[in-house]
């Protein structure tokens, strides 16, 4: 009873418990006992099993889900040559902001992104381009870039590839330049583990593509798994039409949920949302009630500015999975901007019960409590949000919302201080600039023609928002009010000219 566990079984136990580093270290110790630790010995099945287990452990340490993790940077947007039509029909493209056709909240009520789509209730990789510090925001706002290198999605793959330098002090685990891919392609189990190691850990897409091509040829083109991997390689290389062919061929052999998601990802990249929707619905015919397919449809509708249809599909998601965080957050956001804060409060409280505990959730809880007239929990939620803020941008957003609470209770002095605190934490907070200008206008400073500096200060504040925020609906209204109340001939036309620049 006092004997130790067999090393290979212990390494497998580490792998099952997601202790990948311990698993890899133990496999390294076992492989060091063999002089051919770089290549599995076909005569020793144990050595081959250890080699595969170490490759899988190293892969899992840097594994990134290729389905969801897709962020289109400014370089991909600028150099995109895969568009089907330069001027697509309304409602058939994700590149142009669609019109709200379902009677949902207008842009006067619900804020939208710089691309013209409503802000979602859940942060996804494809919705981060408008955040402060990104290249897209720096291009729209002068002198705010933090780096001179354009942000690209390929930069993430380069960073993943550097993980191979950290695996062993003696060098990489596998020397790819010396691999005989033809030999490994004849061993299916070994080839699959090797492919995932090359694709995810080493980030050598071309070598992975060569191995996948040889392996699918060895399987006489009957293995759907290899066709999916070839499609992933083609997608990573930007060959979307070739990837589409591989995914379609894989679906003919074996219909899998992941294959539907990969193919829909290709169509979204090609700016064909309607084709992706039809594909998702076809997938639902084969896999009724599949959460990932329902969520994919809801995301596309949300990006096409069809909030009502998106909410309906998110509700279908909750019928299948009542703990789906994205669906709960998006439905809560939609109810809040539809003037139903008490309903949104139920969804956000559900997230709190599920264990979600961050600044954004308490910030939303505070707003819902205030607009639902539950004032006892409003300030408590905002205090908790301030204590959980991880950076200055989050702190600025909380102070900005506190400023709205102060405006709601009629304390303009407190509102002025809150908006200023928002600007202290984030000097590029456009909405805080706009609201400060509105407060100055309400104080009557615009009417003081003898002191035009105050008027110009308010105008400069609004210019700050105009250059930093792609959404200009509220700015146009505020500009017009200042023009009407400034009592200066031609001032309104001058403001509109500045805004149009």
N, C-alpha and C positions, 0 to 999 in steps of 0.2 A: 504493500500500500504506500510505502514511502518512495517508490521509484518515480522519477520525473517523467513528464509527458514527452512523447516522441517529438523531436524538433519539427518535423514537417507538419504534424498535427497541431502543434502549438502555433506555428506560423499561419496555418489556415484559420485557427481560432482568432488570431490577431486580425487577420483580414476580414473575417465575418463581423468582428466588433469595430471595424473601421479604424483600427490602430495600424495604419499603413506603414508608418515609419518603423515601428517595431517589427512588423512583418518583413519589410525589406532588409532590415539589419540582420534578422535571423536567417533569412534566405542567403544573404551574402556570406555569413559564417559557414553555412552548409556548402555553398559553392566553392569556397576557398579550399575545401578539402579535396576538390577535384582540380587537376591541372588544366582542364578545359572548361573553365567556368564561363568563358565567353560564348560557348556554343553547347547546347544540350547534347549529351551523348545518347545516341539512339539505343545503345545496348543497356543503358541504365535508366529505366522509367522514372525512378525517384529523382535523379538529377534533372530530367526533363520537366517533371512536375514542379520542382523547386524553381527552375528557370522561368517557367510560365507564371508561377505565383508571384515571383519578384517583379516580372514585367507588368502584371496586372496591378500590383500594389503601387508601383511607381506611376502607372497611368492614372489610377484613382486619386493620387495626391494632387494632380493638376487637371483633373477632368472638368470640362465645362460642357454643359448641355448645349448642343448645336441648334436645338429647335428654338429656344427662347432667346439665347444670347446673340442678338444681332443688332448692333448699333451702327447706323449709317452716318458716317462723318461727313464733314464739309468736302473732303477730297472726293469721296464717292459720289456725292451729289453734283459736284462740278464736272467730273469726268464721266458721268453716266451717259452711255450711248445705247442703252437698252430700252429706251422708251418706245412704245408702239406708235404714239401720236404726240406731236408737239402741242396740239390744241385739242385735248380729248373732250368728249361730250360731258356736260355737267352730271355729276353723280357716278362717273365711271373711272375716276382717277383719285389716287391718294396724294398726288402732288399739289393739287389745287384745292383750296377750301371749298367744301360744298355748301349749298344753301340748306337751311333748316326747313325740311319739308314735312315735319311731323308735328308741328305745333308745340315743340318743347321750349325750354327757356331761351330767350333771345340773348344776343351778346351784350345787351345792356344789363343783364342780370348775371349771366354766367361768364366768367373770364375765359379767354381763349388763348391758345399758344400763338407764337409768332408765325406759325404756318397757317393759322386761321381755324384750327380745330379746338373744340372745348377741352379744357384741362380735365384729365381723367382723375378718378379717385384713387388710382394706384400707380405708383411710379414703375414704369417699365423701361427697358433699354432703349426702345425706339422713341420714348417721350422725354429724353433727357437733354435734347439739343438746345433747349431754351434756358437751361440752368445757368446761373452765374459761374464764370470761370471756364466755360466751354468756348471753342473756337467760333461757333455760330453766333454766340452772344457777343464775342469780341469783335466780330466783323460788323455787326449792327451797331455797336457802341464804340466810338473812337477811344483810343488810348486805354483800353481795359484788358488787353491780352496779357496773360501770365506766361506765355511761352511763344517762341517764334516758329515752332514746328506745327504745321497743320495737324489737327486731330483726325485720325483715320481709324477705322475699325481694324485694319491690318496691324496697327501698333500693338493691339492686345495679343495678337498671335505671336508677334516678335517677343513680347515679354514672356509668353508661355514657353516659347522655345528655349529661353535662357534657363529654364528649370533643369535642363540636362547637365548644366555645369555644376549643380549642387548635389547630384546623386551620390558621388563618390569622390574622395580626394585623389584617387588614382586615375580618374578620368570617367568617361561615360560608361554606362553598363553595357551597351551594345555599340560596336563600331559599325555604323551603317555603311561606310564606304567599302567594307570588306565582306558584306553579306552576299551570299549567293541566293538571290531571290527565287530563282527557279527551283532550287532545292527545297526551300521553305514552303513554296506554294503547293508542293505535293503533300504537305502535312496539314490538313485543314485546321485542326485544333490549335496547332502551334502557329499557323499563319494568322489566325484571327487575333490571338493575343499579341503577336508581333505587329500586326497592322495598327491596332489601337495604341500600342506604345509609340510607334513611329508617328502616327497622326496627331495624337494628343500631347505626348510628352516631348518628343523631339521636334514636332511641328515641321516635319519634312514632308510636305504634301506631295511633291513629285515622286519621291521614293515610295510613299504609301500608295500612290496611284499605280505605280509599276507593279507593286506586290499584289494589289487588288486585281489588276488586269490579268496577271499570270494565274492567280488563284481562280478567278471566274472562268478562265480558259481551261484550267485543269478540271473544274467541275462541270465542264461541257455546257456552260451557261445555264445551269439548272438551279443554282443556289441564289435565291433572292437576296440574301444578306450581303453578298459581295456586290451585287448591283447597287444596293443602297449606299454602300461605302464608296463606290466609284462616283455615284451622284454627289456625295458629300465632298469628295475631292474636286470634282468639276465646279461645284458651287463655290468652294473656297478659292479656286483659281479664276473665278469670274466667268466661267463658261456655262451660262445658265441654260441655254437651249440643250446642250449635251446632258446637263444634269437632269433636265426635264425628261429626256428620253430614257435615262436610266431608271428614274423613279417610276415612270409609267410601266416600263418593262418589269420592274420588281412587283408592282401592283397586280400585273396580269398573272404572275406566278403565285404570289402570296399577298393577300390583303392584310396589311398591318396598320395600326393607328399611327405609328411613327412615320411610316412612308407617306401617309396622307398629309401629315404635318410638314414633312420636308418638301413635298411637292407644292403645297400651299405657300410655303415660304419662298419658293422660286417664283411663283406667280405674283406674290406681293412685291418682291424685288423688281420684277418686270412691270410693275404698276398695272396689274390686272386684277383688281379686287373682286370684280364680279365673277371671274373664272375661279378665283380662290373660294368664293362663297359657294358656288355650285359644287366644287370639289368637296368642301366640308359637308354639305348637305348629302352628297352621294356617300360620303363616309359614314354619316349618321344612319343611312339606310342599312349599311353593313354592320355598324356598331351602334345600335340605338342607345341613347342616353350617355354616350361617352363624353366625359366632362371636358377633356382637352379640345375636342372638336367643337362643342358648344361654346367654350370660352374663346376659341379662335374666331367663330362667327361674330360673337359679341365685340371682340376687339376691332374687327374690320368695320362693323357698323359704327362703332365709336369714332374711329378715325375718319369715317365718311360723314361725320356730323349728323348721324341718325341716332340720337340719344334714346329715343323711345324704343326702337327695335333692339338696341344694345341692352337696355334694361330688361326687356322681355327675355332675351337669351340668358342674361345673368341670373334671372329668376329660375330659368330652367336648370342652370348649373346648380343653384342652391337646392333644387328638388332632388338632385342626384348626390350632391355633397354639401351638407349643411355647414361645413367648416371651411369652405373655400374663401380665403381671405380676400382675394381680388374681387370676387363677385360681391361680397358683402360691402367692401369699401366703395365700389363703383355704384352700387344701388343706393347706398347712403348718400353719396355725393349728388346723384341725380335727384333724389328726393329733397335734398337741402336747397338746390338751385331751382326746384319746382315749387318753392314756398311751402314745403312740408317739413319743417325742422323737427317736429316731434316724432315723425316717422323715421327721419334720418338718425335721430338720437337712439332709437331702438337698435339700429344696425351697428352704430359705433359702440354702444354698450355691449353688444354681442362680441365684437372684436376684443373689447377689454376683458370679457369673461373667458375668451379663448387664450388669453395670455399675451396678446399684442400690447406692448408697453413702450411707447416712444413719444417723442415730442409732437409729432403730427397728429396722433390720435387724440391726445389731450387738448390740442389746439382746436380740433374739430368738435370735440365734446363741449368745449367752452362756448363756441359759437352756437351750436345747436341748443345748449341750455339757455343761452341768452335770448335767442329768437323764439324759443318755446316758452319763454317767461318763467323759467326755472332758475331764478337769480341766485339761489343759495349755492348752486354748484358752479356758477360761471367763473368767479374769480379763483376758486379753488382749482379748477381745471387749468386755468391759465398759469397759475403759480406752479403747478406740477409740470406744465409744458416748458416753462422757463428753466426749471431745474433739470429737465431732461434734454435740453437743446445741446447738440453736439458741435455746432459751429455758429458763426456769426450770422449766416443767412437764415438759419432757423430762428435764432433769437430775434432778428429783425422782423420776420413774419409774425411772430407772437406779439411783439410790441405794436405792429401795425394793426392787428386785430383788436388789441386792447384799446387802441385809439378809436376804432369803430364803436366799441362798447361805450367809451366815454362820450362819443357823439350821440349815441342812443340815449344816454341818461341825461344829456344836456350839459355836461361839464366840458366846455370848450377848452378851458385852460389845461385840464388833464389830457384832452385829446391832442393838443398842441405839443405837450411834453412827450406823449407816447410816440407821435410821428417823428419827433426829433430823435428820440432814443432809437427808433427804427433806422434812421439815417446814420446814427453814430455807429451802429453795428454793421450796416450795409449801405455804403455811400451811393450805391447804384439802385436803390429801391425806388423804382419809378412811381409806384402808386402812392408812396409816402410823400414824394415831391408834389404830386398832383393834389393830394388832400391838404397839404400845408398851404398851397396856393388858394384852395377853396376857403380855408379858414381865414386867410388874410383878406380875401374878398369879402367875407361875411363881417369882418371887423370894420369894413368901410374904407379900407386903405386905397381901394381903386378909385374912389371919388376924389381923392386929394390930388387934384391936378397940379397944385403948387409943389407937390413933392413927387415928381414922376419917377424918382428912383425906386419908390415902393412898388409902383406899377411894373417897372422894368424888372424888379426882383421877382415878382409873381410870374411875369412872362418867362424869365430865365428858368424858374422852377418848372414851368410847363414845358419849356424847350428841353429841359433835362429829361422829362418823361418821354417827350416825342422822339428823342434820339435813342432811348434805352428800351423802349417797349414797342413791339410791333403792333400791339393792339391799341388803336387810337380813337376808339369810340368815345370814351369819356373825355379825352383831351379836346376833341372837336367841340363838345358841348361846353366845356369850361372856357375854351378860347372865345366862343361866341358870347358867353355871359360877360366876360371881361370886356370884350369889344363894345357891348351894348351899354355897360355901366361906366366905361372910362371917360365918356364925353369928349373924345378926341376924334376929329374927322379923319377918316381913312385908316383908323387904327385896326378895325376889324379886317379889312382887306390885307393889311400888312401882316397880321397874325396868320391869316390863312396862307399867305405866300410863304411865311416862314415854315409853317407846318408841312406844306407841299414839297419843300426842298428835301 
